[in-house]
Amino acid sequence: MKLNLPTVGPIVGFTTDNQARIFLRGLDQRDGDGFRRCFAIVRCRIAGSPTWSAPLFNKLTFNFDFTGVIALQGLVPNTTYEYQACWFFADTGLDRLALFAPNIFEWPTSTDGPYDSFTTGPSDQVTQRHYAVGSCRYLLRLFEKQFGEERGDKLFKSILDQRAKQPLDGLVMIGDQIYADDLNLIAPDTTIDEFLLRYRSVFSQPYLRQLMANLPTYMILDDHEIEDNWPKHAGKGSATTLFTHAMYAYQIYQCSHGPLLRATPDGRIDGIPDRYWYTFSDGCAAWFVMDTRTERVIAPRSGPPRIISERQLQALLDWLSAPTPQVKMVVTSVPIFPDLRSDNDDKWGAFQQQRHIILEHIRTNAINKVVFVSGDVHCSFAGKLELRGQKAFGVHYIVSSSFFWPLFRMQDHDFAFDVDLEGTPGQQYIPRLLSDDIYSDDNYARISVSPTEVEVNYYDRRGSRLNKKKIQLKF
């Protein structure tokens, strides 16, 4: 039985010391054999071993754009595994595939190209970890053509080249993985098929595909997965339908391989997400990945605007308070600070009460080793939020954007550095710029997390280092 390479992917998703989730897409619904049953098959082995694991299977259906996730479980910590992820047609049921003789499957061989691989995480909470972090990867699809493919994919080649020289343990993509609203007004995606085609196009770019196939990848959405500044225009036209279609595609291509849903013993992913924020732990780094887009209430019937639900807010506060030796990395796709000097209604500056609650929780509970990581603003910098008169307080922030953005970009004068943060009654929080400069060309951040410090290196599209900054953590 011939096995086929994925039409999208594979993507290595949520990875722990004993598990790794593999996403792939099989049959394109336009193929002539589209009526036949399509299945995913994945196997792995410790790198260099002659023996492969027994294959795991999952059914790929039209309802999920012929995609699926298989969880490889029972793995060994700190170990590199080779794996193969393929798909095939079979006129049988999923429950009968394990009865097939192993030699019935014709796997691609090493002569077809090197095997994809991943490395499991450590089993402790002190091991240093390294991540490539960024946001905003623009790929224009207009009048059935694509623009900016090669230039937009070049940055991911730089990450691959760097990974060959320096260790990387994960890729964290913090919003605007797609731009469904091309040029805002011209030909935005509105139907399910359009959103799905957008993801297929973006995730099939060769260097990005290679990177995600070999590095645990974590994602969260921002506005352009739906439309610019969502939900600012949600009350107009077919916004409800637009949101439904956008989030359906998001669940398939970004959410499915994350840690939200549980893995069954046979390697399948079970359940339906009732939220999009999530946490994961990786060595000395604990991550809380916030959803600051789909839970917004801009004009509530009572009370101030909310950027996240009360449920998410309480979960974040509890997570911040939990005792751990790890550094607490909080992802928020839009910067929590500094504020913008204008057009601030899409950022945390428009939701000052919830921001104040978070900051006061950190201050009053003397929570140290907190770093906020953001994207969105098409420039990159690192900073520290200080509290006037209290040297013991210090919360750091890292902004990394954009992977590729061909239009206007923000500069340092767009941000309110060195002035009191608004909406913090009784306290004077002041955002400072720690970077030597703000970087507005395409770039990404390499964030190295250790128990006592976080090192941030920014690199441009060609892989040249722009800046290096070490953040000393109090503990």
Secondary structure, 3 states (H helix, E strand, C coil): CECECCCEEEEEEEECCCEEEEEEECCCCCCCCCCCCEEEEEEEEECCCCCCCCCEEEEECHHHCCEEEEEEECCCCCCEEEEEEEEEECCCCHHHHHHCCHHHCECCCHHHCCCEEEECCCCCCCCCEEEEEECCECCEEECCEEECHHHHHHHHHHHHHHHCCCCCCEEEECCCCCCCCCCCCCCCCCCHHHHHHHHHHHHCCHHHHHHHCCCCEEECCCHHHCCCCCCCCCCCCCHHHHHHHHHHHHHHHHHCCCCCCEECCCCEEECCCCCCCEEEEECCEEEEECCCCCCCECCCCCCCCECCCHHHHHHHHHHHHCCCCCEEEEECCCCCCCCECCCCCCCHHHCHHHHHHHHHHHHHCCCCCEEEEECCCCCEEEEEEEECCEEEEEEEEEECCCCECCCCCCCHHHECCCCCCCCCCCCCEEEEECCCCCECCCEEEEEEECCCEEEEEEEECCCCEEEEEEEECCC
